[in-house]
Amino acid sequence: MKANPRISNPDNVSVGQQIKIPGKAGTGGGGASSSPISTPQSHPGTPQRPATQPEVKPGGNLIFPFSIRPTASWKDGPRYFGCPRSGGRLHAGCDLYAPFGTPIRAIADGVVIDDPYYFYDGTNALEVYHPGVGVVRYGEISISKGALVGRGDQVKVGQHMAYVGLLDSLQMHMLHFELFGESARGENLSGGGSYRRHPALKDPTSLIDKMHKLSFG
């Protein structure tokens, strides 16, 4: 558990998840580590981008980020892309409602751009580059439950990465799903305009529709 601080529950690991096996120097593993193991930690504020990022090839599969259907449509109410917000801002993603702690899956093969970082109202965000899809920001994920992946990790379609978080002031739980073009990879996703986002921001509605149909029919 010391070698794998991202795993909050040792009885809940998923297929394809990377696990560190500590060992004494020169033994090739199997023994107890004689020195502390340094691992990236979640941090607030603006994410620090790695100088280089692993390359991954486009995968042909897509999957919905939950194994269950969301509890409300992402195309109406306050959840849809472009919904007006206070101060003249527009909603920069789609909100997928699900119970707190619902596992969040990688929608396709990809690589994690940065460690989870503070996002909004007591929740974190995780950015993943999915070749052929773009950069996805999985927002409003749980801080208390932690994330199972971090900067530079390669993920497979369907891999469990994080959990649905709880918004402190609103007492609501959801995945805030943002989609950007591949040009946003490794860049700050915040920006100007009515959406207050990087200019590569895209409407994720059609992608979510497609993933929902592929996963649930």
C-alpha positions in Angstrom: 0.0 0.0 0.0 2.9 2.4 0.7 4.2 1.7 -2.9 0.7 2.4 -4.4 -0.8 5.4 -2.7 -3.3 5.9 -5.5 -5.0 2.7 -4.6 -7.5 3.6 -1.8 -9.0 0.2 -1.6 -6.7 -2.8 -2.0 -9.7 -5.1 -2.6 -10.7 -3.1 -5.7 -8.2 -3.1 -8.5 -9.0 -3.4 -12.2 -7.7 -5.1 -15.3 -4.9 -3.2 -16.9 -4.1 -1.1 -13.8 -0.4 -0.5 -13.1 0.8 -1.7 -9.7 4.3 -1.1 -8.2 6.0 -4.1 -6.7 8.7 -2.9 -4.3 11.9 -4.8 -3.9 15.4 -4.5 -2.6 18.0 -3.0 -4.9 19.5 -5.7 -7.2 17.0 -8.4 -6.3 14.6 -7.8 -9.1 11.7 -7.5 -6.7 10.2 -9.8 -4.1 11.7 -8.1 -1.0 10.7 -5.1 1.1 11.9 -1.8 -0.2 14.7 -0.3 1.9 14.0 3.3 0.9 11.0 5.5 0.6 9.2 5.3 -2.8 8.5 8.6 -4.4 5.2 9.0 -6.3 3.5 12.0 -7.9 0.9 13.5 -5.6 -2.3 15.3 -6.4 -1.9 19.1 -6.1 -4.1 22.2 -6.3 -3.8 25.0 -8.7 -2.6 25.1 -12.3 -1.3 21.7 -13.5 2.4 21.5 -14.3 2.9 19.8 -17.7 5.6 17.2 -18.3 8.3 18.2 -20.7 7.7 15.1 -22.8 4.6 12.8 -23.0 4.4 9.2 -24.0 3.1 8.4 -27.5 0.1 6.1 -27.8 -1.6 4.9 -31.0 -5.2 5.5 -31.7 -7.5 2.7 -30.4 -10.6 1.7 -32.3 -12.8 1.2 -29.3 -15.0 3.6 -27.4 -16.9 3.1 -24.1 -19.1 5.2 -21.9 -17.3 6.6 -18.9 -19.7 4.7 -16.5 -20.8 1.1 -16.5 -24.2 2.4 -15.6 -26.5 4.8 -17.4 -26.4 8.4 -16.1 -29.4 9.4 -14.0 -30.3 12.4 -16.2 -29.9 13.5 -19.8 -26.8 15.5 -20.6 -28.7 17.4 -23.3 -31.1 19.4 -21.1 -31.5 21.1 -17.7 -28.3 22.7 -16.5 -26.2 19.9 -17.8 -25.8 20.6 -21.6 -22.9 22.1 -23.4 -23.3 25.9 -23.8 -25.9 26.2 -21.0 -25.7 29.8 -19.6 -23.9 30.3 -16.3 -23.5 33.3 -14.0 -21.4 36.2 -15.2 -22.1 35.5 -18.9 -20.1 32.3 -18.9 -21.2 29.3 -20.9 -21.0 25.7 -19.7 -17.9 24.2 -21.2 -18.8 20.5 -21.0 -21.6 18.0 -20.4 -22.5 16.9 -16.9 -23.1 13.2 -16.5 -25.0 12.6 -13.2 -24.2 9.4 -11.2 -24.0 8.4 -7.6 -21.0 9.6 -5.6 -18.2 7.1 -5.9 -19.3 5.7 -9.2 -16.2 4.4 -11.0 -15.1 6.5 -14.0 -13.6 4.6 -16.9 -11.3 5.7 -19.7 -13.4 6.2 -22.8 -10.6 4.9 -25.1 -6.9 4.1 -25.0 -4.8 7.0 -24.1 -2.2 8.6 -21.8 -2.7 10.7 -18.7 -1.4 14.2 -19.2 -1.0 15.2 -15.6 -1.7 14.2 -12.0 -5.2 15.0 -10.8 -5.5 18.7 -9.8 -8.1 20.9 -8.0 -11.0 21.8 -10.3 -14.1 23.1 -8.7 -16.1 23.1 -5.4 -14.1 20.4 -3.6 -13.4 18.2 -6.6 -10.4 17.4 -8.9 -9.9 17.0 -12.6 -7.9 14.5 -14.7 -6.8 15.2 -18.2 -6.3 12.3 -20.7 -5.1 12.4 -24.3 -7.1 9.9 -26.4 -5.5 9.6 -29.9 -8.2 10.0 -32.5 -10.6 11.5 -30.0 -8.8 14.4 -28.5 -8.0 15.6 -25.0 -10.7 14.8 -22.4 -10.9 16.6 -19.1 -12.7 14.3 -16.6 -13.9 17.0 -14.1 -15.5 17.0 -10.7 -13.9 13.7 -9.7 -13.6 12.7 -6.0 -10.6 14.0 -4.0 -11.4 11.9 -1.0 -11.4 8.6 -2.9 -8.4 9.5 -4.9 -7.4 8.6 -8.5 -5.9 5.3 -9.7 -3.8 6.9 -12.4 -1.3 9.8 -12.7 0.9 11.7 -15.0 2.3 9.6 -17.8 0.3 6.5 -17.2 -1.0 4.8 -20.3 -4.6 3.7 -19.9 -6.7 1.2 -21.8 -10.3 1.6 -22.9 -12.6 0.8 -20.0 -9.9 1.1 -17.4 -11.1 2.4 -14.0 -9.3 5.7 -13.4 -11.2 7.7 -10.7 -14.5 8.1 -8.9 -17.5 10.5 -9.3 -17.0 13.4 -6.8 -19.3 15.4 -4.6 -19.6 19.2 -5.0 -19.3 20.6 -1.5 -21.6 23.6 -1.8 -24.2 22.1 -4.1 -24.2 18.6 -2.6 -24.5 17.1 -6.1 -22.4 14.4 -7.7 -21.5 14.1 -11.4 -18.8 13.8 -14.0 -18.1 17.0 -15.8 -17.0 15.9 -19.3 -15.0 18.4 -21.5 -13.6 17.6 -24.9 -10.7 19.5 -26.7 -8.9 19.0 -30.0 -5.5 17.3 -30.0 -3.8 20.7 -30.2 -4.7 21.3 -26.6 -2.6 18.4 -25.4 -0.1 19.6 -22.8 -1.5 23.1 -22.7 -3.5 25.0 -20.1 -7.2 24.2 -20.8 -8.4 27.5 -19.3 -8.7 30.5 -21.6 -10.9 33.4 -22.7 -14.2 33.9 -24.5 -17.6 33.0 -23.2 -16.5 29.4 -22.3 -13.3 30.5 -20.5 -11.5 27.7 -22.1 -8.7 26.8 -24.6 -9.8 27.6 -28.2 -9.6 23.9 -29.0 -12.7 23.3 -26.9 -15.3 21.1 -28.7 -19.0 20.2 -28.0 -18.8 16.7 -26.6 -22.5 15.9 -27.0 -22.2 13.8 -30.2 -19.3 11.8 -28.7 -21.2 11.1 -25.6 -24.3 10.1 -27.6 -22.1 7.6 -29.6 -20.5 6.2 -26.5 -23.8 5.7 -24.8 -25.2 3.9 -27.8 -22.1 1.6 -28.1 -22.3 0.8 -24.4 -26.0 0.5 -23.7 -27.7 0.2 -27.1 
